[in-house]
Amino acid sequence: MRVTQVESIVLLGRYQLVRVHTDEGVTGVGEVSPMNVAVTHTLVEKALAPLVVGQDPADIERIWHRMFHTPYKLGPMGAHLEAIAGIDIALWDIAGKVANKPVYDLLGGVFREAPEVYASSMQRGMTPKVEAERAVSFQEQGYRAYKIHSATPWMYDDGFDQTLDTVREMRAAVGDDFDILVDVNNSYYPHTAIKIARGLEEYNTWHFEEPLAAHDHDGYASLAAAVDIPIAAGEQEYTRWQFRDLILNAKIDILQPDVIKCGGITEFKKIAALAQTFNKPITVHNTQPTIGTLAHLHLWISTPNCVYPQEYNIEPHPLRDEYPIWQEPVLVENGRMRAPDKPGLGVELDEDVVRKLSQIEDGGRP
């Protein structure tokens, strides 16, 4: 079997899928993080596809190294790894279809049957009372954890921030048997992060995410030493070497790789093995609720240290809610998700919907 085409598909002008075709008619699908699809679309088509076409799709490790090292000076972080991720996930989808097994079986089999997810609220600016009411509504749907985004990203102590007020209101509303997670997207200087973290501890907050600039490893180490609340980070890291530095230098408690950013399933498994070596849990960064979530789901099922509830985007998303791109959607039930037991990732795209959405510019509608 040989790869005949690597197809980059941009939907609604802002979401990117990758489909890998073979000469035996088996195809695989992956997803690229939608940071800047104009850039990653070009990377897939111009830089990576020529390295993959003609290769045996079963040689996933070899292809990954080929994609990583040949255009190395284009990155190797950021958009380069995101583009690799889309192709890599599609190759694993092909591998599962050829073996007639779900991807999770190829990754070591089932470790947990139905992983929990937490409700990840992406909205900013809701009043503390409204956010608390929203958390209760998801608690009633069976979720046992909820995350807020409560401050201006990268504000360096100078912007909108209602973190403590929101957590105080939420704890009163949801009770004690419900986890609250806080993501402030690199908002604080270290001394402020320590003060906020200590305030969060009063409300038994679980998981304080990216309080500092992503590159401030010394600041993270000082923060981790000063407080008891688990510090989480990793959505802005792309390789095992960066996660090594998060562990050894930044002293991060909870690691957050994102499979559609960190080079795909192949690199995620290496990051997970590294994390387990240092006894670190993984709570992924996961904002794309279709193919990205599905790839994560196969990893959650098979990776022992994906032990806590994993992230699930609860905001309206066009590819899941308005124009579903898959024939049999995989959704949350009572705060848990189950991976399909079909070969590969386990879903097929709705070709009519994909074709229609690929013809629409950013901001347009079918």
C-alpha positions as a printed Julia matrix, in Angstrom:
366×3 Matrix{Float64}:
   0.0    0.0    0.0
   1.23   3.5   -0.85
   0.01   7.01  -0.09
  -1.29   8.62  -3.26
  -2.53  11.98  -1.94
  -2.49  14.12   1.17
  -5.54  16.36   1.02
  -5.93  19.48   3.17
  -9.57  20.47   3.59
 -10.49  23.89   4.99
 -14.07  24.14   6.27
 -15.9   27.44   6.74
 -12.57  29.15   6.08
 -11.25  28.42   9.58
 -11.24  24.69  10.41
  -8.81  22.23   8.83
  -9.07  18.51   8.23
  -6.48  16.33   6.53
  -7.34  13.25   4.52
  -4.7   10.75   3.44
  -5.53   8.59   0.4
  -3.92   5.29  -0.59
  -3.71   3.22  -3.76
  -5.87   0.51  -2.15
  -8.79   2.83  -1.5
  -8.26   3.08   2.28
  -8.36   6.66   3.54
  -7.72   8.25   6.9
  -8.8   11.56   8.41
  -7.07  13.87  10.87
  -7.46  17.42  12.17
  -5.13  20.41  12.49
  -5.43  22.95  15.28
  -7.25  25.99  13.82
  -4.74  28.64  14.86
  -4.16  29.96  11.34
  -5.43  27.66   8.61
  -3.88  29.72   5.82
  -0.46  28.85   7.24
  -1.08  25.22   8.17
  -2.96  24.51   4.93
   0.12  25.64   2.99
   2.42  23.62   5.23
   0.42  20.44   4.69
   0.14  20.85   0.93
   3.55  22.34   0.07
   5.99  21.21   2.76
   4.67  17.89   4.08
   2.53  16.2    1.42
   5.5   15.71  -0.96
   7.32  13.89   1.86
   4.39  11.52   2.47
   3.1   10.68  -1.01
   4.61   7.42  -2.2
   5.34   6.17   1.32
   3.87   3.07   2.95
   1.23   4.47   5.36
   2.08   1.72   7.84
   5.52   3.31   8.42
   4.07   5.9   10.76
   7.21   6.45  12.84
   9.39   6.8    9.76
   6.97   9.24   8.13
   6.76  11.28  11.34
  10.55  11.65  11.46
  10.6   12.51   7.75
   7.99  15.27   8.27
   9.73  16.58  11.39
  13.36  16.63  10.27
  13.24  17.49   6.56
  11.6   20.94   6.91
  13.04  21.38  10.44
  14.03  25.02   9.99
  10.42  25.98   9.31
   9.72  25.4   13.0
  10.0   22.98  14.51
   7.33  24.11  16.95
   3.95  25.72  16.39
   2.42  25.5   12.93
   4.89  22.86  11.76
   3.85  20.38  14.48
   0.17  21.25  14.05
   0.39  20.39  10.35
   2.22  17.15  11.14
  -0.56  16.28  13.62
  -3.27  16.28  10.96
  -1.36  13.84   8.75
  -0.22  11.65  11.64
  -3.76  11.19  13.0
  -4.95  10.25   9.51
  -2.19   7.62   9.25
  -3.31   6.06  12.54
  -6.88   6.03  11.19
  -5.62   4.12   8.16
  -3.63   1.72  10.35
  -6.73   0.86  12.35
  -8.81   0.31   9.23
  -6.17  -1.98   7.72
  -5.9   -3.97  10.95
  -9.71  -3.93  11.37
  -9.25  -2.6   14.91
 -10.04   0.66  16.71
  -7.05   2.95  17.1
  -7.1    2.45  20.87
  -6.37  -1.24  20.33
  -3.24  -0.28  18.41
  -2.21   2.01  21.28
  -2.28  -0.71  23.94
  -5.96  -1.48  24.3
  -8.56  -0.35  26.8
  -7.33   0.99  30.12
 -10.61   2.78  30.99
 -13.92   2.08  29.31
 -15.6    5.5   29.33
 -13.37   8.42  30.35
 -14.92  11.36  32.14
 -14.85  14.8   30.59
 -15.24  18.2   32.17
 -17.37  21.01  30.78
 -15.0   23.63  29.39
 -16.65  27.04  29.23
 -14.86  29.2   26.64
 -16.88  32.35  27.19
 -15.4   35.36  28.92
 -17.27  38.18  30.54
 -20.25  36.33  32.0
 -21.07  37.62  35.43
 -20.06  35.33  38.3
 -23.72  34.58  38.98
 -24.48  33.63  35.35
 -21.36  31.45  35.13
 -22.34  29.7   38.35
 -25.84  29.04  37.0
 -24.32  27.62  33.83
 -22.08  25.32  35.86
 -25.13  24.0   37.72
 -26.86  23.27  34.41
 -23.94  21.04  33.34
 -23.77  19.45  36.76
 -27.4   18.44  36.2
 -26.38  16.83  32.87
 -23.97  14.5   34.64
 -20.7   16.41  34.48
 -18.61  16.41  37.66
 -16.27  19.28  36.75
 -16.38  22.64  34.97
 -13.69  25.08  33.84
 -13.9   28.87  33.6
 -11.86  31.33  31.54
 -12.0   34.33  33.82
  -9.31  36.87  32.88
  -7.85  38.72  29.9
  -5.25  36.52  28.17
  -1.64  37.68  28.48
  -2.69  40.77  30.44
   0.34  40.9   32.79
  -1.84  41.95  35.73
  -3.49  44.73  33.7
  -6.92  43.75  32.4
 -10.3   42.18  33.11
 -10.22  39.63  35.94
 -13.09  38.19  37.95
 -11.5   34.86  38.83
 -12.0   34.81  42.57
 -15.5   36.3   42.45
 -16.6   33.68  39.91
 -15.13  30.76  41.81
 -16.71  31.96  45.05
 -20.13  32.14  43.39
 -19.68  28.76  41.67
 -18.64  26.91  44.81
 -21.72  28.16  46.62
 -23.91  27.03  43.71
 -22.47  23.58  42.89
 -21.58  22.4   46.38
 -18.46  20.6   47.5
 -18.68  17.43  45.4
 -17.89  19.13  42.1
 -14.52  20.16  40.67
 -13.86  23.72  39.57
 -11.0   24.35  37.14
  -9.6   27.79  36.33
  -7.81  28.84  33.14
  -6.5   32.41  32.97
  -4.42  32.11  29.77
  -1.06  33.52  30.91
  -2.56  36.49  32.73
  -0.35  37.18  35.76
   3.08  38.03  37.0
   4.37  35.44  39.5
   3.54  37.36  42.69
  -0.05  37.89  41.55
  -0.4   34.26  40.49
   0.63  33.19  44.0
  -1.96  35.5   45.56
  -4.74  34.26  43.24
  -3.76  30.62  43.74
  -4.0   30.97  47.51
  -7.43  32.52  47.11
  -8.51  29.63  44.89
  -7.35  27.14  47.47
  -9.9   28.52  49.91
 -12.65  27.29  47.58
 -11.07  23.87  46.98
 -10.35  24.7   43.34
  -8.87  21.87  41.32
  -6.41  22.72  38.53
  -5.06  26.27  37.99
  -4.17  26.53  34.3
  -1.56  28.74  32.65
  -1.44  31.52  35.24
   1.96  32.74  33.93
   3.61  33.4   30.59
   4.23  30.06  28.91
   7.99  30.66  28.73
   8.42  31.64  32.41
   9.66  28.31  33.7
  11.34  29.87  36.73
   8.11  31.62  37.65
   6.17  28.37  37.38
   8.68  26.56  39.58
   8.36  29.27  42.23
   4.57  29.17  42.01
   4.42  25.39  42.31
   6.64  25.53  45.4
   4.52  28.24  47.03
   1.0   26.78  46.69
  -0.84  23.49  47.02
  -3.29  23.83  44.12
  -2.17  21.76  41.08
  -0.65  23.93  38.34
  -1.46  22.88  34.76
   0.19  23.87  31.46
   1.22  22.47  28.1
  -1.12  23.67  25.37
   1.71  25.86  24.03
   4.24  23.02  23.96
   4.56  20.74  20.97
   7.21  18.08  21.54
   8.48  15.67  24.17
  11.5   17.92  24.67
   9.36  20.89  25.62
   7.34  18.73  27.99
  10.6   17.48  29.5
  11.38  21.12  30.33
   7.92  21.66  31.81
   8.56  18.71  34.11
  12.17  19.35  35.08
  12.37  23.15  35.02
   8.83  24.51  35.43
   7.75  21.81  37.92
   4.27  21.64  36.36
   1.86  19.32  38.19
  -0.57  18.48  35.36
   0.53  18.28  31.72
  -1.73  19.38  28.86
  -0.68  18.16  25.43
  -3.14  18.64  22.58
  -3.06  15.88  19.94
  -3.91  18.23  17.06
  -1.08  20.57  18.09
   1.7   18.35  19.45
   2.49  16.37  16.3
  -0.37  13.89  16.49
  -0.84  10.53  18.16
   2.76   9.45  17.56
   4.25  12.32  19.58
   1.45  12.32  22.16
   2.3    8.74  23.13
   5.92   9.73  23.69
   4.84  12.69  25.82
   2.54  10.41  27.81
   5.36   7.91  28.43
   7.62  10.75  29.56
   4.9   12.05  31.88
   4.35   8.63  33.38
   8.09   8.22  33.93
   7.97  11.31  36.14
   4.63  10.35  37.72
   2.75  13.24  36.1
  -0.93  13.07  35.1
  -2.26  14.35  31.79
  -5.38  16.46  31.37
  -5.35  17.32  27.69
  -6.02  20.64  26.04
  -8.96  19.9   23.74
 -11.14  22.54  22.11
 -12.2   20.92  18.81
 -15.17  18.61  19.49
 -15.17  16.43  16.36
 -12.07  14.72  14.92
  -9.73  16.26  17.51
 -11.86  15.02  20.39
 -12.16  11.61  18.75
  -8.37  11.26  18.44
  -8.04  12.32  22.07
 -10.7    9.83  23.09
  -8.68   6.9   21.74
  -5.75   8.22  23.76
  -7.77   8.75  26.96
  -9.01   5.18  26.77
  -5.56   3.66  26.34
  -3.26   5.96  28.38
  -3.08   5.18  32.11
  -2.12   8.68  33.27
  -5.07  10.39  31.5
  -6.69   9.79  34.86
  -8.7   12.96  35.56
 -11.72  14.24  33.61
 -10.49  15.48  30.23
 -11.43  18.71  28.47
 -14.57  18.98  26.34
 -15.71  22.19  24.65
 -19.31  23.0   25.61
 -19.66  26.07  23.4
 -21.71  25.89  20.18
 -19.44  24.6   17.41
 -20.52  24.6   13.75
 -18.89  21.29  12.81
 -20.65  19.47  15.66
 -23.88  21.41  16.2
 -24.92  23.31  13.05
 -23.46  21.24  10.22
 -22.24  17.92  11.66
 -19.36  16.68   9.52
 -19.57  13.04  10.6
 -22.16  10.41   9.86
 -22.45   9.06  13.41
 -21.44  11.78  15.89
 -19.65  10.77  19.09
 -21.03  12.87  21.93
 -20.96  13.13  25.71
 -23.42  11.1   27.77
 -23.7   11.79  31.51
 -20.28  13.42  31.58
 -18.51  10.5   29.86
 -17.49   9.52  26.35
 -17.12   6.13  24.69
 -14.96   5.59  21.64
 -16.52   3.72  18.7
 -15.46   0.09  18.45
 -15.22   0.36  14.66
 -11.89   0.22  12.8
  -9.63   3.28  12.87
 -10.96   6.38  14.58
 -14.41   4.88  14.12
 -16.33   7.5   12.16
 -16.84   8.43   8.54
 -17.23  11.97   7.24
 -20.49  13.17   5.74
 -19.09  13.9    2.28
 -21.95  16.16   1.23
 -21.52  18.38   4.28
 -17.73  18.47   3.94
 -17.99  19.42   0.28
 -20.47  22.18   1.05
 -18.48  23.65   3.95
 -15.2   23.55   2.01
 -16.61  26.02  -0.51
 -17.38  28.7    2.08
 -15.07  31.53   3.1
 -14.42  32.52   6.7
 -17.54  34.08   8.17
 -19.82  32.68   5.47
 -22.7   30.28   5.89
 -24.08  27.48   3.72
